[in-house]
Amino acid sequence: MSASRHRHPRELGPSEIAGILASEDTEGDARVRKFDFYRPNKFSKEQLRTIELLHETFGRLASIPLSAALRAGVEFRVLAAEECTNGEFHETLGPDALVAVVQSPPLPGNSVLGLRSGFALTLVDRLLGGSGDPGAGEDADGAPRESTDIEIALLNRTVERMLGSLSEAWQAIAPLAFKLTGIEPSAQFAQAVAGAEMGMMLRLEMTVGEHSGEIFLLMPYLTLEPVLQKLSVQEYFSRRHQDARQERQDMHEELPRVPITLRAELGRVRLTYGAVRALRPGAVLRLGVESEAEIGIWTGSEQVFRARPGRSGRRSIVQITRPAGGESPRS
């Protein structure tokens, strides 16, 4: 029996293993991938893109009430949606930031809405009638200062307006109701949460008049897990189309019950200021309209019908004769 039949298999060296892996990579073999066991991916690219689309809708909705409250044009721009840990989120915010702790029933857990204190106090300055001077968030030495209880209370109202629009935007995915539980310094909150817990961080740029700042939203993975299957672009647009159809149907059903005020206008006359001041009880105004002529029926600034005036007992009435500028109405 030859010695070759009893030869033991030779072990491959590190350089030979690296060469085999390199050759597989050049051949396009997708079986070998890098994987970080310390930080596994929790969200797909499609889910992150869906979240970006959803919060673009939030930006459009929130800009309306906030523009009125802050007395300036407000715009939002989605910068990015990415996954990160709690620790990384608070490092991004910095120690001088303010965080709003948010619940989103029926989802479990708490989410966090973060603003750097300088920008947060700029918003408060506008609420108090100021111009939104960035220096409102600094002390005499130009360093970030702490917020007062009154400023926090005013900021609560602004955040609640944001959360109302956030709830409305999320209806395309799930019937969530975002609720503010409190606002506190970022450094204080960071000590009370697990730094390694994974979540989704959304970064938005908020522009108020000439000033802008970033807003950060962190939603933990465990909070989003019940709705992750719905976070697809196709599902999002499908739900939005369904909601739009339902809104149109609801509008058509409610439209017949909307109250509209009509007024009958006998005529018009132009007078000078002096002539108006000279008017006294018993004065006669010539309207330039024949007594038997048709008069206009108006709603707001729009004339909708022509009519003939008359009386029914002691009441003044009008009889619709035709649409304004059109043919006689159908009986």
C-alpha positions as CSV (number, residue, x, y, z in Angstrom):
1,M,0.0,0.0,0.0
2,S,1.5,3.3,-1.0
3,A,2.2,6.0,1.5
4,S,0.1,8.5,-0.5
5,R,-3.1,6.7,0.5
6,H,-2.4,7.5,4.2
7,R,-1.4,11.2,3.6
8,H,-3.2,13.5,6.1
9,P,-4.9,16.7,4.8
10,R,-2.7,19.8,5.1
11,E,-3.9,22.8,7.1
12,L,-4.2,26.1,5.2
13,G,-2.1,29.1,6.5
14,P,-3.5,32.6,7.1
15,S,-2.2,33.9,3.8
16,E,-3.8,31.1,1.8
17,I,-7.2,31.6,3.6
18,A,-7.0,35.4,2.8
19,G,-6.2,34.6,-0.8
20,I,-9.3,32.3,-1.1
21,L,-11.6,35.0,0.4
22,A,-10.1,37.7,-1.9
23,S,-10.7,35.5,-5.0
24,E,-14.3,34.9,-3.9
25,D,-14.8,38.7,-3.5
26,T,-13.5,39.4,-7.0
27,E,-15.9,36.7,-8.4
28,G,-18.9,38.5,-6.9
29,D,-19.7,35.8,-4.3
30,A,-22.1,37.4,-1.9
31,R,-21.9,34.6,0.7
32,V,-19.1,36.3,2.7
33,R,-20.3,39.5,4.4
34,K,-19.0,41.6,7.2
35,F,-21.2,41.5,10.3
36,D,-20.8,43.4,13.5
37,F,-22.1,41.2,16.3
38,Y,-21.8,44.1,18.7
39,R,-24.1,46.3,16.6
40,P,-26.5,44.3,14.3
41,N,-28.6,46.2,11.9
42,K,-32.2,46.7,13.2
43,F,-33.7,48.7,10.3
44,S,-33.6,48.1,6.6
45,K,-32.8,50.9,4.1
46,E,-36.4,50.9,3.0
47,Q,-37.7,51.3,6.5
48,L,-35.4,54.3,7.1
49,R,-36.5,55.8,3.8
50,T,-40.2,55.4,4.7
51,I,-39.5,57.2,8.0
52,E,-37.9,60.0,6.1
53,L,-41.0,60.3,3.8
54,L,-43.3,60.2,6.8
55,H,-41.5,63.0,8.5
56,E,-41.5,65.1,5.3
57,T,-45.3,65.0,5.7
58,F,-44.8,66.0,9.4
59,G,-42.8,69.0,8.3
60,R,-45.5,70.3,6.0
61,L,-48.2,69.8,8.7
62,A,-46.2,71.3,11.6
63,S,-45.2,74.4,9.7
64,I,-48.7,75.8,9.7
65,P,-49.5,76.0,13.5
66,L,-45.9,76.8,14.3
67,S,-45.7,79.7,11.9
68,A,-48.7,81.3,13.6
69,A,-47.4,80.7,17.1
70,L,-43.8,81.9,16.3
71,R,-44.9,84.9,14.1
72,A,-42.6,83.9,11.3
73,G,-42.4,81.4,8.5
74,V,-41.4,77.9,9.6
75,E,-40.0,75.3,7.4
76,F,-38.7,71.7,8.1
77,R,-36.2,69.7,6.1
78,V,-35.4,66.1,6.7
79,L,-31.6,65.6,6.9
80,A,-31.3,61.9,7.6
81,A,-32.7,58.9,9.3
82,E,-30.2,56.4,10.7
83,E,-29.9,53.9,13.5
84,C,-27.8,54.6,16.5
85,T,-27.6,53.8,20.2
86,N,-28.9,55.9,23.0
87,G,-25.3,56.8,23.9
88,E,-24.6,58.0,20.4
89,F,-27.8,60.0,20.3
90,H,-26.9,62.0,23.5
91,E,-23.3,62.5,22.2
92,T,-24.8,64.0,19.1
93,L,-27.1,66.3,21.1
94,G,-24.4,67.4,23.5
95,P,-24.6,68.1,27.2
96,D,-26.3,71.5,26.9
97,A,-29.4,70.2,25.0
98,L,-33.0,69.8,26.2
99,V,-34.9,66.6,25.6
100,A,-38.6,66.1,25.5
101,V,-39.7,62.6,26.7
102,V,-42.5,61.4,24.5
103,Q,-44.9,58.5,24.7
104,S,-46.7,57.2,21.6
105,P,-49.5,54.8,22.7
106,P,-50.3,52.1,21.8
107,L,-46.6,51.6,21.2
108,P,-44.5,50.7,24.2
109,G,-41.6,52.7,25.7
110,N,-40.6,56.3,25.4
111,S,-39.2,58.3,22.5
112,V,-37.0,61.4,22.8
113,L,-37.3,64.7,21.0
114,G,-34.1,66.7,21.4
115,L,-33.2,70.4,20.8
116,R,-30.0,72.2,21.6
117,S,-30.7,74.7,24.3
118,G,-29.6,77.7,22.2
119,F,-32.1,77.0,19.5
120,A,-34.8,76.0,22.0
121,L,-34.4,79.4,23.8
122,T,-34.5,81.2,20.4
123,L,-38.0,79.7,19.9
124,V,-39.0,80.9,23.4
125,D,-37.7,84.4,22.6
126,R,-40.1,84.5,19.6
127,L,-43.0,83.2,21.7
128,L,-42.4,86.1,24.1
129,G,-42.5,88.7,21.3
130,G,-38.7,88.9,20.5
131,S,-37.0,88.5,17.2
132,G,-35.5,85.1,17.9
133,D,-32.0,86.4,18.7
134,P,-29.6,83.5,19.0
135,G,-28.1,85.3,22.0
136,A,-31.2,84.6,24.0
137,G,-29.7,81.2,24.9
138,E,-26.4,82.6,26.2
139,D,-25.3,84.1,29.4
140,A,-23.3,87.3,29.9
141,D,-20.0,85.4,29.0
142,G,-21.5,84.0,25.8
143,A,-21.8,80.4,27.2
144,P,-25.1,78.4,27.0
145,R,-27.3,79.1,30.0
146,E,-29.8,77.0,31.8
147,S,-33.5,77.4,31.0
148,T,-35.9,78.8,33.5
149,D,-39.1,77.0,34.6
150,I,-41.2,79.6,32.7
151,E,-39.1,79.1,29.5
152,I,-39.6,75.3,29.9
153,A,-43.4,75.8,30.3
154,L,-43.5,77.9,27.1
155,L,-41.4,75.3,25.2
156,N,-43.8,72.6,26.3
157,R,-46.6,74.3,24.3
158,T,-44.4,74.5,21.2
159,V,-43.4,70.8,21.5
160,E,-47.0,69.8,22.0
161,R,-47.9,71.5,18.7
162,M,-45.1,69.5,17.0
163,L,-46.4,66.3,18.5
164,G,-49.9,67.0,17.3
165,S,-48.6,67.2,13.7
166,L,-46.4,64.1,14.3
167,S,-49.5,62.1,15.4
168,E,-51.3,63.2,12.2
169,A,-48.4,62.3,10.0
170,W,-48.1,58.8,11.5
171,Q,-51.7,58.0,10.8
172,A,-50.6,56.7,7.4
173,I,-48.7,53.9,9.3
174,A,-50.5,53.4,12.6
175,P,-53.0,55.3,14.8
176,L,-50.4,56.8,17.2
177,A,-51.0,59.6,19.7
178,F,-47.7,61.2,20.7
179,K,-47.9,62.7,24.2
180,L,-45.3,64.9,26.0
181,T,-44.4,63.7,29.5
182,G,-41.8,66.3,30.3
183,I,-38.7,68.3,29.2
184,E,-35.4,68.0,31.0
185,P,-31.6,68.5,30.4
186,S,-30.0,66.0,28.1
187,A,-27.2,65.2,30.5
188,Q,-29.7,64.3,33.3
189,F,-31.8,62.1,31.0
190,A,-28.8,60.3,29.5
191,Q,-27.9,59.0,33.0
192,A,-31.3,57.3,33.3
193,V,-31.3,55.3,30.0
194,A,-29.4,52.3,28.7
195,G,-26.6,53.7,26.5
196,A,-26.3,50.5,24.3
197,E,-30.0,50.3,23.4
198,M,-30.5,50.6,19.6
199,G,-33.0,53.0,18.0
200,M,-33.8,55.1,15.0
201,M,-32.5,58.7,15.0
202,L,-34.1,61.3,12.7
203,R,-32.4,64.6,12.1
204,L,-34.5,67.6,10.9
205,E,-33.5,71.2,10.2
206,M,-36.1,73.7,11.4
207,T,-35.9,77.2,10.0
208,V,-37.8,80.0,11.7
209,G,-37.6,83.3,9.9
210,E,-33.8,83.9,9.4
211,H,-32.7,81.5,12.1
212,S,-32.4,77.7,11.9
213,G,-31.4,74.8,14.1
214,E,-31.6,71.0,14.2
215,I,-34.2,68.8,15.9
216,F,-33.4,65.2,16.8
217,L,-36.0,62.4,17.3
218,L,-34.9,59.1,18.7
219,M,-37.4,56.2,18.6
220,P,-36.1,53.0,20.3
221,Y,-36.2,49.7,18.3
222,L,-38.4,48.1,20.9
223,T,-40.9,51.0,20.5
224,L,-41.0,50.7,16.7
225,E,-40.9,46.9,16.5
226,P,-44.7,46.4,16.5
227,V,-45.0,48.6,13.3
228,L,-41.8,47.7,11.5
229,Q,-43.6,45.5,9.0
230,K,-45.7,48.6,7.9
231,L,-42.6,50.7,7.3
232,S,-42.3,50.1,3.6
233,V,-42.5,52.7,0.9
234,Q,-45.3,50.7,-1.0
235,E,-47.3,50.3,2.2
236,Y,-46.9,54.0,3.1
237,F,-48.1,55.3,-0.2
238,S,-50.9,52.7,-0.4
239,R,-52.2,53.8,3.0
240,R,-51.9,57.5,2.1
241,H,-54.0,56.9,-1.1
242,Q,-56.6,55.0,1.0
243,D,-56.7,57.8,3.5
244,A,-57.0,60.4,0.8
245,R,-60.0,58.5,-0.7
246,Q,-61.6,58.2,2.7
247,E,-61.1,62.0,3.3
248,R,-62.8,62.8,0.0
249,Q,-65.7,60.5,0.8
250,D,-66.1,62.0,4.3
251,M,-65.9,65.5,2.8
252,H,-68.7,64.7,0.3
253,E,-70.8,63.3,3.1
254,E,-70.3,66.3,5.3
255,L,-70.6,69.0,2.6
256,P,-74.4,69.0,2.5
257,R,-74.5,69.9,6.2
258,V,-72.0,72.8,6.0
259,P,-73.9,76.1,6.9
260,I,-73.6,78.8,4.2
261,T,-74.9,82.4,4.7
262,L,-76.7,84.0,1.7
263,R,-77.5,87.7,1.4
264,A,-79.8,89.5,-0.9
265,E,-78.3,92.8,-2.1
266,L,-80.8,95.4,-3.3
267,G,-78.2,97.7,-4.8
268,R,-75.1,99.8,-4.2
269,V,-74.3,103.5,-4.0
270,R,-71.0,105.3,-3.7
271,L,-70.9,108.3,-1.3
272,T,-68.1,110.6,-0.1
273,Y,-67.0,110.6,3.5
274,G,-68.7,113.9,4.0
275,A,-72.0,112.7,2.5
276,V,-72.0,109.7,4.8
277,R,-71.4,111.9,7.9
278,A,-74.3,114.1,6.8
279,L,-76.8,111.2,6.7
280,R,-79.7,111.4,9.2
281,P,-82.8,109.3,9.9
282,G,-85.3,109.7,7.0
283,A,-82.6,110.4,4.4
284,V,-83.3,108.7,1.0
285,L,-80.6,106.9,-1.0
286,R,-81.0,106.3,-4.7
287,L,-79.6,102.9,-5.5
288,G,-79.8,103.3,-9.3
289,V,-81.9,100.1,-9.6
290,E,-85.5,99.9,-10.9
291,S,-88.0,98.6,-8.4
292,E,-88.9,95.6,-10.5
293,A,-85.3,94.7,-11.5
294,E,-83.7,91.5,-10.4
295,I,-81.3,91.7,-7.4
296,G,-78.2,89.7,-6.6
297,I,-77.9,86.8,-4.1
298,W,-74.4,86.6,-2.7
299,T,-72.3,84.2,-0.5
300,G,-69.1,85.9,0.6
301,S,-67.7,87.8,-2.3
302,E,-69.4,85.5,-4.9
303,Q,-72.7,86.3,-6.6
304,V,-74.5,83.0,-7.1
305,F,-78.1,83.8,-8.1
306,R,-80.4,86.5,-9.4
307,A,-83.7,87.0,-7.7
308,R,-86.9,89.1,-7.5
309,P,-87.8,90.8,-4.2
310,G,-91.3,90.5,-2.8
311,R,-93.3,90.1,0.4
312,S,-95.1,87.3,2.1
313,G,-97.3,88.8,4.8
314,R,-95.1,91.0,6.9
315,R,-91.9,89.3,5.8
316,S,-89.6,90.3,2.9
317,I,-88.7,87.4,0.6
318,V,-86.9,86.8,-2.7
319,Q,-87.7,84.4,-5.5
320,I,-84.7,82.8,-7.2
321,T,-85.0,83.4,-11.0
322,R,-81.7,82.1,-12.4
323,P,-78.0,81.4,-11.6
324,A,-75.9,84.5,-11.7
325,G,-74.7,84.9,-15.3
326,G,-76.5,81.7,-16.4
327,E,-79.8,80.2,-17.5
328,S,-82.9,79.8,-15.4
329,P,-82.5,77.1,-12.7
330,R,-84.2,73.8,-13.2
331,S,-87.4,73.3,-11.2
